[in-house]
Amino acid sequence: MSKLDQPAIIAALKSVLPAPDARVALHEPEFGGNEWTYVKECIDTGWVSSVGKFVDRFEQDLAAYTGTRHAIAVVNGTAALHVCLLLVGVEAGDEVLMPTLTFIATANAISYCGAVPHFVDSDIATLGLDPHKLERHLENIAEVRGDACYNKQTGRRIKAVVPMHTFGHPVDLDALVAVCERYRIALIEDAAESLGSSYKGRHTGNLGRVSALSFNGNKVVTTGGGGAILTNDPELGKLAKHLTTTAKVPHKWSFAHDRIGFNYRLPNINAALGCAQLEQLPGFIEAKRALAKTYAQVFEGIGGVRFFSEPSFARSNYWLNVLLLDRDNAAQRDELLELSNGLGIMTRPAWTLMHRLPMFSVCPRMPSLETAEDIEARLINIPSSAALGAGR
Ligand SMILES: *Cc1c(COP(=O)(O)O)cnc(C)c1O
């Protein structure tokens, strides 16, 4: 057992700061490009709201950057997930598989559909959903009838799985695709944290039938609030745009809507911000990866803790950098959080696991969620803004 060397950890965290006693946030947005110019253009021309050239351009730029055929900009990442679930046919009463270690948005979006989250354990190599454990779990509880998968224990249809690329690190997508094909389950990637991350050379969001991005203020690029749906399926792309724009049938003057749709479109003024941010994204990723490399070096050899590095098949955006305390030191997690936050260095634990939240505690789950519980007990996020890595 290696004793947790708290002074060395604080010194390592301070070594990346611009000044010795600087206060530092977990992830700050950076507006060093054309943000003012594009936002001003929206105000000067009056095109601030739900249509405009920046929405079109932002969608094209996102598709080009991620290598997907279609990107549909929406108001936030949660809305993107909600529509992704509807697009693959999730209905009230279905079950949707998802990691218990994730941000609440994944579980909320499933609930908005009247569906039930079904919690899956994580993989210590990726911090994301473990496809091998999922496969063994399905062998025990699932059966394929016709073209659909059913939970033999609850009788409900298992319609989809929503892996999440945790803190920007991609899950093992090939293994998951194989499980999905075997069990006739639709794959939706929650890529909210992984803009700029690739899996075996392809940008995340390409292997799901549909995927969700977020541009919340703390994400790699921000539109204030915002999100996007990605897909390589032209039909689903068209349907995504339709559903997120009140399902209005295009017409010069008549208001005809052919189903219950959503007012989920991203305003032009937010898209303007997004266009300016995307121009800087390659630079942000370079800086964030340089910061991660520095962290990996300074934490090397410090007792009781290790810096989490990207899985071998991935190139990660290192959205939020991760320290894992040794198991024996997990009890000191909160002490380290107190100490660092007290010094003005913002650090955070992982999210409370979904199966422990009151509204989801009765949901179906794998009998053991031990790896997610292990990660949650000893993970700490450390300052990760691109600015900290610039010029390294
Ligand atoms: C940020 C995030 C979302 C979406 O959040 P919004 O705030 O609605 O944009 C969804 N899932 C995960 C895992 C996230 O981190």
The ligand as an SDF file (V2000), in Angstrom:
LIG
                    3D

 15 15  0  0  0  0  0  0  0  0999 V2000
  -23.2400   17.5920  -20.3930 C   0  0  0  0  0  0  0  0  0  0  0  0
  -23.8200   16.2550  -20.5470 C   0  0  0  0  0  0  0  0  0  0  0  0
  -25.0690   16.0500  -21.1670 C   0  0  0  0  0  0  0  0  0  0  0  0
  -25.9330   17.1390  -21.7010 C   0  0  0  0  0  0  0  0  0  0  0  0
  -26.0850   18.1870  -20.8600 O   0  0  0  0  0  0  0  0  0  0  0  0
  -26.7920   19.5590  -21.2390 P   0  0  0  0  0  0  0  0  0  0  0  0
  -26.4430   20.4000  -20.0700 O   0  0  0  0  0  0  0  0  0  0  0  0
  -28.2480   19.2640  -21.3440 O   0  0  0  0  0  0  0  0  0  0  0  0
  -26.2400   20.0930  -22.5150 O   0  0  0  0  0  0  0  0  0  0  0  0
  -25.5060   14.7480  -21.3300 C   0  0  0  0  0  0  0  0  0  0  0  0
  -24.7940   13.6990  -20.9090 N   0  0  0  0  0  0  0  0  0  0  0  0
  -23.5950   13.8600  -20.3180 C   0  0  0  0  0  0  0  0  0  0  0  0
  -22.8320   12.6570  -19.9140 C   0  0  0  0  0  0  0  0  0  0  0  0
  -23.0700   15.1250  -20.0930 C   0  0  0  0  0  0  0  0  0  0  0  0
  -21.8820   15.2740  -19.5010 O   0  0  0  0  0  0  0  0  0  0  0  0
  1  2  1  0
  2  3  1  0
  2 14  2  0
  3  4  1  0
  3 10  2  0
  4  5  1  0
  5  6  1  0
  6  7  2  0
  6  8  1  0
  6  9  1  0
 10 11  1  0
 11 12  2  0
 12 13  1  0
 12 14  1  0
 14 15  1  0
M  END
$$$$
